[in-house]
């Protein structure tokens, strides 16, 4: 899936709808807090360990 760092209501494609930065408070908060982890069925144990160590380092 593709995740957007900028909420949809603030994307250029939706500028004509005239939403403000404060139109969707929950959406704004989620865009600042959602963590997307890489995963797919072909990840090796080593790949998983790299992700785990990166998250632990946060």
N, C-alpha and C positions, 0 to 999 in steps of 0.2 A: 504494500500500500504506500501511497505517497502522503506525506504529512507536510503541511504548510506552516512555516514559522510565523507567517502573518495571517490573522484570521480572514476568512473569506469576505466578510463585509468590508474589509479594508484593502482588498485586492483591487488593482487597477481596473480589472474587468467589471467590477461592480460599482465603480465610482459614480455612474449615472444614477444609482439608487439613493445617493446622498445620505448614506449612513454616517454617523459620527464615530469617533474612536470609542465613545461610551455607550453605543447602542446595544451592545451585547456583553455585559459584564462577565457572565459565566464563560462565554467563549474566549474572551480576552484572557481570563485567568487560566483556562485550560491550555491555551497556546503557550503560556509561560511555564506550565508545570508538567506537561505530558513528556514522558521519556519513551523514545522509540528505540527498541533494541533490535539489532540484526538477528534474524533467524530464518532458517530455511532447512529443508530436510537433508541437505548435503553438507551441513556443518560438521566438521570433525570435532573430536573431543578437544583438540588443541585450539580450534577456533572458539569454542565455547569458553575455554579457560582464558583466552585473551579478553573476551567480553567481560567475564566475571571479574578479572583483575582490574579492568578499566573502571567498572562500576564501583568496586571496592575503593579505588583510589579517589573517588569523588568526595 
